[in-house]
Every structure is written in C-alpha cells, then in structure tokens.
Amino acid sequence: MDTPYQWTKQVASHWGGTRNGTIVHWPKGVKEKGAIRSQFHHVIDVAPTILEAAGIPEPLIVNGVMQSPLEGKSMLYSFNDATSPEQHDLQYFEMFGNRGIYHKGWSAVTKHRTPWLTIVKLPAFDNDVWELYDGSKDWSQAHDLSKQMPEKLRELQRLWLIEATKYNVIPLDDRGLERANPDLAGRPTLIKGNSQQLFAGMGRLSENSVVNIKDKSWSVTADIEISGKAAEGVIVHQGGKFGGWSLYAKAGKAKFAYNLFGMKLFTIEAEKQIPAGKHQVRMEFKYDGGGLGKGGNVVLYYDGKKTGAGRIDATVPMAFSGDETCDIGHDTGTNVSPDYSTETSEFNSKIRLVQIDLGTDSHEHLITPEDRHRVAMARQ
C-alpha cells in the first residue's frame, strides 16, 4: 500500500509510516496548474499556511486563553516558486517508541516495535538500531548509510534528542494498552474526583471527558420525567457496538447493556415499566476486583427500589473506542445495543440529570437537582 517505502502506519520512524502526498487547490493564489513541489513540509504547517494565505496574524489569545506559538512553517513561499529554498528543514517523529528525524534532506530512523506483534519483549530504547538515509539521492530510504557515515548518524541522533526534549517527547513510554487507561498510565484527566453530572443535550463527549469507570465499581443515576407514553430511547451511553455501555428504555422498561468489544453483549432488564411522572432510574455495578477486565453484578432501581439484576462476566479494561463518544438522550455513533439504532435512539421523555459515580454508594443520588443547584450557589 505504501511501496516503495518501508513499514506502515504507527511506524513513525520510516517514510512508510509518515510520508503522504498533499494536494493544494487555490485557483486565485497558485499560478501553475498541476505543478509539483518537492520541499519538505509537515502537517503542523497547514494552519500557518492558511493564516498567511488569508492575511490573518497568528492568534496570541483565543477566548481569553493564551495560545502556545504555532510550531509549523507556512508553505505559501513554495506555491509560485518551485525552486525556493526549503523552510521546514528540521522535524522529529515519534510514535510507540518508533522514532526518526529529518534534517536538510537527511533522515535518521529507528523502529522500536512492529504494530502487528503485540506479545513480544521489546528491546531497551538504547539498544534500538538506527539507520541513516540521504534523501537527496535515496528518497525511498532503501540504502542504509549508518555504517559508512557514523558521524553523520550521531549528529542526527543528537538533533532528535534535542527536538524530543524541546517538545516534551521525553521520557519515552514503552507501555502499550496501559496508556489508554489514565488510571494505569498516571495521566491527568479532564474530570477530577469520583462523580460527574451530565445534562440533556450534552453529547459527543470524548472518552477522556467522562469520569473513568473501567476496572472499578460504579453507578449511573438518571432523574427523568416520563410523559403519558411508554419510555423509549437512550438515556445515557458511552462507546458503541465495538465496546461500550448504555442505559436506555425499551417498551417502557429500563435496560442496561454492556458491550464487550462487539464479541458479547450483556443485557439487564427491569421487571416492570417506568411509571409516568418524575422518577429516578439507577444502575449499580459492583466490580469483582482481582485484576483488569473482570466482571461484576448489576442491579437496576426505580426510585431506590430494586427492579432488576444481572451479571456481566467480563469488562473492557482499557478503552472503549478511539472515536465513539458519550451522549445524553440519544446515541450519535454506532449503537451499543441492537435494541435501537442511531436513528431511533432519541429518548422520548425528559431527562433532568444524569450522574455517574465511582466506588461505593454515598447516597448523593438521593439529592434532587434543585437542591444540588442551591448547594452550588451557596458555595459561590
């Protein structure tokens, strides 16, 4: 797929993992038609190019927030001058320990891991073998010059270390799936604490924008108001058909579905319909413990009274998805459960509040949304 380059995506060291053709279309700004430019550029150059083309200065403050300086170079200089000297002549690369650097036509690269080999003992970073290529004569990186030109290789390796330090690549992290789980990776999250409140209309919340419920006990509580017709649709969900969970109503009854990587679906259904009026629907999951991805028991409640129970044999330990999200009142991505589709997922009644809590029950779910608002205002 990327012949004649070596390797593929995730291997950010070699051109097979990073190099792409780029098409620029600007009839009023580019005089030549179908011309080719060979100057090196990087994806970080797109924004500076657009700003310069539009005559807009780089923003220093956006919505009152100080901005980090743009690190790319505008490509505009090359649009009408094929021979113009290259302006982006230094660029580091790193992904999953695979790393490389480009400098004035030369590239030094080292592959640390192979994407499709997941259960292997990785070498120490210091033991990785580096390669050296002269891009002016060998654009496909076919002839390794590291043995013939060790001094040039060391020069580029030093440049990589300087750039990697400058842009916070160091220290390198050799872990794999653990990095997908903030708790295991030791990574800060957007949501602090053990509780999060969500409201109707909120949606497309990324996985790191929602409190992390993996590998632990947790609960989700929804204050809803049912009209005269039977409740139907998604109250809250996270993830999709290849991993995720959903609290929803089907034929008037509350249901909880847990999707294990699209391979197995666990569903727990309430014994009776949610009555008309204001009610609280709650799901409690008690984690078995003893490691990652273990199972647990589920109990459903209406207004504090048990109305259903079931078992989830195993759970997702690291991440549900790279692109699915959390939504309140509907499912905007792929459906967690076949009980509904994206088109039929909209909840047909009112959602007043959804709260996700970690760990043991603190009974905070018994506090009404109105009381929560009064407490919050009193703390101002």
C-alpha distance (Angstrom), angle and dihedral (degrees) to the residues before:
residue distance angle dihedral
M1 . . .
D2 3.82 . .
T3 3.81 101.2 .
P4 3.02 128.5 -176.7
Y5 3.80 90.9 30.0
Q6 3.80 124.6 83.1
W7 3.80 123.4 -110.4
T8 3.79 129.5 -9.7
K9 3.81 144.7 -112.5
Q10 3.83 117.4 -25.6
V11 3.81 87.9 32.6
A12 3.79 96.1 97.5
S13 3.78 92.5 171.3
H14 3.82 98.9 72.6
W15 3.80 130.1 49.8
G16 3.81 90.4 -112.6
G17 3.79 87.2 70.5
T18 3.80 99.8 40.2
R19 3.79 115.9 18.6
N20 3.80 117.9 99.0
G21 3.75 136.1 164.9
T22 3.81 115.1 -116.0
I23 3.81 127.4 -153.4
V24 3.80 119.0 -153.8
H25 3.80 117.0 -165.4
W26 3.81 117.0 -172.7
P27 3.82 111.8 136.5
K28 3.81 94.3 -175.0
G29 3.79 95.1 45.0
V30 3.82 105.4 38.1
K31 3.81 115.2 62.7
E32 3.81 99.4 -170.1
K33 3.80 120.7 70.4
G34 3.80 119.6 -139.7
A35 3.79 93.1 -3.1
I36 3.80 123.4 157.0
R37 3.80 127.1 -133.8
S38 3.79 122.2 -163.1
Q39 3.83 101.8 -171.8
F40 3.80 112.7 124.3
H41 3.82 116.1 -109.5
H42 3.78 137.9 164.4
V43 3.80 135.8 -144.3
I44 3.82 89.4 -102.2
D45 3.82 86.9 67.8
V46 3.82 94.5 66.6
A47 3.82 97.1 80.7
P48 3.84 95.3 46.6
T49 3.82 88.6 49.1
I50 3.80 93.4 53.1
L51 3.80 92.5 45.9
E52 3.81 92.8 51.2
A53 3.80 92.7 44.8
A54 3.81 90.2 51.7
G55 3.80 92.8 44.5
I56 3.80 91.8 -120.9
P57 3.82 120.5 141.4
E58 3.78 119.7 -126.7
P59 3.83 107.6 -88.1
L60 3.79 114.0 -114.2
I61 3.82 95.8 -174.9
V62 3.83 127.9 25.7
N63 3.82 119.2 -171.7
G64 3.80 89.0 -17.7
V65 3.81 93.9 -52.3
M66 3.81 119.5 120.6
Q67 3.81 110.3 -123.5
S68 3.78 128.1 -137.8
P69 3.81 111.6 -118.3
L70 3.79 116.0 -94.4
E71 3.79 108.2 -104.5
G72 3.81 98.8 -158.8
K73 3.81 133.7 86.3
S74 3.79 125.3 -123.2
M75 3.82 114.7 -108.2
L76 3.79 91.5 -153.5
Y77 3.82 93.8 101.6
S78 3.82 90.5 66.3
F79 3.81 98.5 48.9
N80 3.79 95.6 87.3
D81 3.80 100.3 18.7
A82 3.79 117.4 60.5
T83 3.80 92.0 -177.7
S84 3.79 97.4 49.6
P85 3.84 111.8 128.8
E86 3.78 115.0 -99.1
Q87 3.82 112.6 -98.2
H88 3.81 100.8 -172.6
D89 3.81 97.3 60.5
L90 3.83 101.5 147.4
Q91 3.82 126.6 55.7
Y92 3.80 133.4 154.2
F93 3.84 124.5 -151.9
E94 3.82 130.8 -160.5
M95 3.80 135.8 162.2
F96 3.82 127.1 155.0
G97 3.81 88.7 -14.1
N98 3.81 93.6 -53.9
R99 3.77 103.2 124.7
G100 3.75 143.4 172.2
I101 3.78 145.3 157.2
Y102 3.79 135.8 -139.5
H103 3.79 120.0 -152.5
K104 3.80 125.6 170.0
G105 3.78 94.9 -34.7
W106 3.80 96.6 -39.6
S107 3.79 124.8 103.5
A108 3.80 132.7 -166.4
V109 3.80 115.7 -167.2
T110 3.80 141.6 173.7
K111 3.81 128.9 -172.8
H112 3.79 111.6 -145.6
R113 3.79 100.7 176.8
T114 3.82 139.5 11.2
P115 3.84 113.6 -126.2
W116 3.82 97.3 -135.7
L117 3.83 95.0 46.2
T118 3.79 103.1 80.0
I119 3.82 104.1 157.8
V120 3.79 102.7 55.4
K121 3.77 136.0 112.5
L122 3.78 106.9 -108.7
P123 3.79 121.4 -141.1
A124 3.78 121.7 -116.1
F125 3.80 111.4 -89.6
D126 3.81 89.8 -116.4
N127 3.81 89.4 57.6
D128 3.81 95.3 55.4
V129 3.81 113.2 118.6
W130 3.80 115.0 -122.5
E131 3.82 125.2 -149.3
L132 3.80 129.5 -157.8
Y133 3.80 127.3 -147.5
D134 3.81 134.5 -177.3
G135 3.78 104.2 -140.9
S136 3.78 94.4 -168.4
K137 3.83 89.7 66.9
D138 3.81 103.3 16.5
W139 3.81 109.2 40.3
S140 3.84 92.6 163.0
Q141 3.82 93.5 56.8
A142 3.82 93.1 -122.6
H143 3.81 101.5 137.7
D144 3.80 117.3 59.5
L145 3.83 110.6 -150.3
S146 3.81 97.7 -179.9
K147 3.81 93.9 109.7
Q148 3.81 94.0 47.0
M149 3.82 96.0 43.5
P150 3.84 109.3 31.5
E151 3.81 93.4 154.6
K152 3.81 91.6 56.1
L153 3.79 89.8 48.7
R154 3.81 92.3 51.7
E155 3.82 89.7 49.2
L156 3.81 90.9 55.6
Q157 3.80 93.5 42.7
R158 3.80 88.6 54.9
L159 3.82 90.1 50.0
W160 3.81 90.0 51.7
L161 3.80 91.2 52.7
I162 3.82 91.5 49.2
E163 3.81 92.8 49.4
A164 3.80 93.3 43.0
T165 3.79 90.8 52.3
K166 3.80 91.6 45.9
Y167 3.82 93.2 52.7
N168 3.84 98.3 40.4
V169 3.80 97.8 -107.6
I170 3.80 89.3 130.2
P171 2.99 127.6 115.4
L172 3.80 96.0 49.5
D173 3.81 113.8 -139.6
D174 3.80 114.8 -143.7
R175 3.80 96.5 -171.8
G176 3.80 120.6 110.8
L177 3.79 124.7 -165.3
E178 3.80 91.7 6.7
R179 3.80 88.8 72.9
A180 3.81 89.8 65.5
N181 3.82 91.2 65.1
P182 3.83 112.6 66.8
D183 3.81 92.5 -155.2
L184 3.80 92.4 56.3
A185 3.79 95.8 37.8
G186 3.79 93.5 49.7
R187 3.79 89.7 -126.3
P188 3.82 122.7 151.3
T189 3.80 115.3 -114.1
L190 3.77 132.0 -149.8
I191 3.80 91.0 -120.3
K192 3.80 117.2 65.4
G193 3.77 125.3 -163.9
N194 3.79 132.3 18.4
S195 3.79 101.1 -71.3
Q196 3.79 137.7 59.8
Q197 3.79 132.5 -176.5
L198 3.79 122.8 -149.7
F199 3.79 130.3 -176.1
A200 3.79 139.7 -154.8
G201 3.77 113.3 -75.9
M202 3.79 95.0 29.9
G203 3.78 113.0 123.2
R204 3.79 150.5 141.6
L205 3.82 88.9 53.1
S206 3.80 109.4 166.9
E207 3.79 119.6 -127.9
N208 3.81 92.0 -103.8
S209 3.83 89.3 52.9
V210 3.81 92.4 64.6
V211 3.80 128.0 67.7
N212 3.82 108.9 -93.1
I213 3.83 110.4 -107.8
K214 3.82 98.4 173.5
D215 3.82 122.6 121.6
K216 3.81 94.0 4.7
S217 3.80 144.6 76.2
W218 3.79 115.3 -84.5
S219 3.77 145.0 157.0
V220 3.78 139.7 -151.4
T221 3.79 121.9 -150.3
A222 3.80 125.5 -168.4
D223 3.81 126.4 -168.1
I224 3.79 104.5 -156.4
E225 3.78 139.3 166.3
I226 3.79 117.1 -142.0
S227 3.78 120.2 -151.5
G228 3.81 122.7 -148.3
K229 3.81 94.7 -75.3
A230 3.80 125.3 75.9
A231 3.81 114.0 -84.1
E232 3.79 114.9 -101.4
G233 3.80 135.1 171.6
V234 3.78 142.5 32.8
I235 3.80 119.7 -36.7
V236 3.82 95.4 -178.9
H237 3.79 134.0 -19.4
Q238 3.78 140.4 172.2
G239 3.80 126.0 -159.1
G240 3.79 126.4 -2.4
K241 3.79 146.4 -110.9
F242 3.82 92.8 -44.2
G243 3.80 95.0 52.0
G244 3.79 134.6 -17.5
W245 3.78 147.9 83.8
S246 3.80 136.7 -103.4
L247 3.79 137.0 -166.1
Y248 3.80 107.1 -159.3
A249 3.79 145.3 141.7
K250 3.80 126.1 -108.9
A251 3.80 122.3 -176.4
G252 3.81 88.5 -14.8
K253 3.84 96.0 -52.7
A254 3.79 126.1 109.8
K255 3.80 114.4 -118.6
F256 3.78 134.0 -175.7
A257 3.79 120.1 -154.8
Y258 3.80 126.9 -171.1
N259 3.79 116.7 -167.2
L260 3.82 115.8 -156.7
F261 3.82 106.1 -156.2
G262 3.81 91.0 -51.7
M263 3.82 89.1 -70.6
K264 3.79 99.3 96.2
L265 3.79 134.1 14.8
F266 3.81 122.0 -154.8
T267 3.81 115.3 -161.9
I268 3.81 129.3 -173.9
E269 3.81 118.4 -171.5
A270 3.81 130.8 -164.0
E271 3.79 117.8 -116.4
K272 3.78 95.1 -125.0
Q273 3.78 142.9 17.8
I274 3.79 123.0 -82.1
P275 3.83 105.4 -103.1
A276 3.80 121.6 -123.2
G277 3.80 116.3 -90.0
K278 3.81 133.7 38.1
H279 3.79 115.3 -20.8
Q280 3.75 143.5 156.5
V281 3.80 118.8 -125.1
R282 3.78 114.9 -166.6
M283 3.81 136.8 -178.1
E284 3.80 120.9 -164.6
F285 3.80 121.6 -167.1
K286 3.82 118.0 -166.4
Y287 3.80 109.8 -161.0
D288 3.81 118.6 -139.1
G289 3.80 92.4 -141.5
G290 3.77 124.7 -159.7
G291 3.79 98.0 115.4
L292 3.78 143.9 -29.2
G293 3.79 126.3 -33.8
K294 3.79 94.9 12.4
G295 3.80 124.0 152.9
G296 3.76 133.8 -114.4
N297 3.78 148.1 -179.2
V298 3.81 125.8 -83.5
V299 3.80 127.5 -152.3
L300 3.82 125.2 -174.5
Y301 3.80 122.5 -152.9
Y302 3.81 137.1 -169.1
D303 3.81 110.9 -158.1
G304 3.81 91.1 -21.7
K305 3.83 95.3 -48.9
K306 3.79 119.5 115.1
T307 3.79 112.9 -113.1
G308 3.79 105.2 163.5
A309 3.80 144.1 1.6
G310 3.77 140.0 -170.1
R311 3.75 148.0 151.5
I312 3.83 135.3 -95.5
D313 3.80 108.3 -161.0
A314 3.82 97.5 -163.6
T315 3.81 138.2 3.5
V316 3.79 140.1 -153.2
P317 3.83 106.4 -89.6
M318 3.81 103.6 -167.0
A319 3.81 119.6 14.3
F320 3.79 136.8 -10.9
S321 3.77 97.7 -149.6
G322 3.77 146.0 -26.8
D323 3.79 94.9 -127.0
E324 3.82 110.5 15.5
T325 3.80 116.7 100.5
C326 3.80 146.1 -163.3
D327 3.81 118.6 -94.3
I328 3.79 135.1 -178.4
G329 3.82 117.3 -141.6
H330 3.81 97.8 4.4
D331 3.80 144.4 23.4
T332 3.80 113.1 -109.4
G333 3.81 96.9 -178.6
T334 3.79 133.6 40.8
N335 3.80 113.7 -32.3
V336 3.80 119.4 -99.8
S337 3.82 90.3 -152.7
P338 3.83 131.3 32.5
D339 3.83 86.9 -133.7
Y340 3.81 87.1 89.5
S341 3.77 141.2 15.6
T342 3.79 130.2 -138.8
E343 3.81 88.5 -99.2
T344 3.83 95.1 49.4
S345 3.81 97.7 37.5
E346 3.81 99.5 94.5
F347 3.81 112.5 116.6
N348 3.80 110.3 -118.8
S349 3.82 96.8 -149.4
K350 3.80 138.4 49.8
I351 3.81 124.5 -69.8
R352 3.80 113.0 -159.0
L353 3.83 100.0 174.5
V354 3.80 141.9 -11.1
Q355 3.80 119.6 -161.0
I356 3.81 128.3 -173.0
D357 3.82 117.0 -160.7
L358 3.80 130.6 -174.2
G359 3.77 126.5 -143.3
T360 3.77 126.7 -1.9
D361 3.79 122.9 0.7
S362 3.81 112.9 -89.4
H363 3.83 91.9 -177.5
E364 3.80 89.6 -120.8
H365 3.79 87.7 129.8
L366 3.81 87.5 73.0
I367 3.81 90.5 67.7
T368 3.81 111.2 96.2
P369 3.82 121.1 -124.6
E370 3.80 89.1 -114.4
D371 3.81 92.0 55.0
R372 3.80 90.1 47.0
H373 3.79 89.2 54.7
R374 3.81 92.1 49.7
V375 3.83 91.4 49.8
A376 3.80 91.4 48.7
M377 3.80 92.1 50.2
A378 3.79 91.4 47.8
R379 3.80 89.6 56.2
Q380 3.83 93.9 54.4
